[in-house]
Amino acid sequence: MKEHITVFGSLNYDLLVKQQRMPKIGETFIGEELVEMCGGKGANQAAQSGKLKMKTI
């Protein structure tokens, strides 16, 4: 029997806003760039297991 890893966890769609500095308390701040990517604990664990050449389901 071939071993594999089963991942239980979340898969999220992350929206990240890039900016030059952190806004001050109460400050309205316009970001410079919007980055969209997959994330979540389950997705991150599955991706890293795949990089280790483990069969991941």
Secondary structure, DSSP 8 states (H G I E B T S, - for coil): ----B------EEEEEEE-SS---TT-----SEEEEEEE-HHHHHHHHHHHTT--B-
